[in-house]
């Protein structure tokens, strides 16, 4: 997948481009269906598939919601889009100046003038441009005038389950990491760097790796059964997210006890795949009571993880891209 990080990087029109536009936060199953449609239409035209997205998320510039948290980092979204078989990704820097651009100007100058769109595929409720003027009716009018087709997809769902980034965000914030697999088609994951902590886990007999991450959306505090990926190796583990109330730390931390592992991994990158939530974080009466609870948690996590394999983008999209 070739990535353009600015409109000006596109110096010539793309061949028979089939384009979709959106934020695609979470790259959930609904997004994947859109990408599948874009690829199929591009193949039928002998052209290329193109995704246009924005950074930062427009709501952080226009809405300025301080509590809005993205499901994926930018790097994660790029990997998921590439795994979806997309040919070109245009990530437009979203500024207040760009937000003032009219939808019609965007269509004429960017979609037609730069990219050379042949077909545009959008969701039924998608609108863009200043005051969200770029709706279906306007796009179809411009398509007739400028020579591109517009396909509108109805809500994408499985039964009564409608795929949406809002639903994904809510489920993760509530700690429903098992249920969210139905929406995103993979285990929710958090990657980061192992940093030095307070060494309390080691003193309790369960040495933990403390994770520093750029991820904005973190599951609800509590104890989770996780798969831990370190380089090409995968381990089972128990992860605690919270502020360690027994010791009164006061700041949120992500700590993972990696089963059957003994090694120095400070400064190394790891990724946690969240399989199930075990319990809330609890303030215990003593370190000994905490030690006993951790032992129970570890036993429970071992049981849950025994027959579980990681579902990640390379695996769940492998058959789709053949």
Buried (B, 14 or more C-beta within 10 A) or exposed (E): BEBBEEBEEBEEBBEBBBBBBBBBBBBBBBBBBBBBBBBEBBEEBEBBBBBBBBBBBBBBBEEEEEEBBBBBBBEBBBBBBBBBBBBBBBBBEBEEEBBEBBBBEBBBEBBBBBBBBBBBBBBEEBBBBBEEEBBBEBBBEBBEEEEBBBEBBEEBEEEEEEBBBEBBBEBBEEBBBBBBBBBBBBBBBBBBBBEEBBEBBEEBEBBBBBBEBEBEBBBBBBBBBBBBBBEEEBBBBBBBBBBBBBEEBEEEBBBBBBBEBEEEBEEEEBBBBBBBBBEEBEEBEEEEEBBEBBEEBBEBBBEBBEEBEBBBBBEBBEEEEE
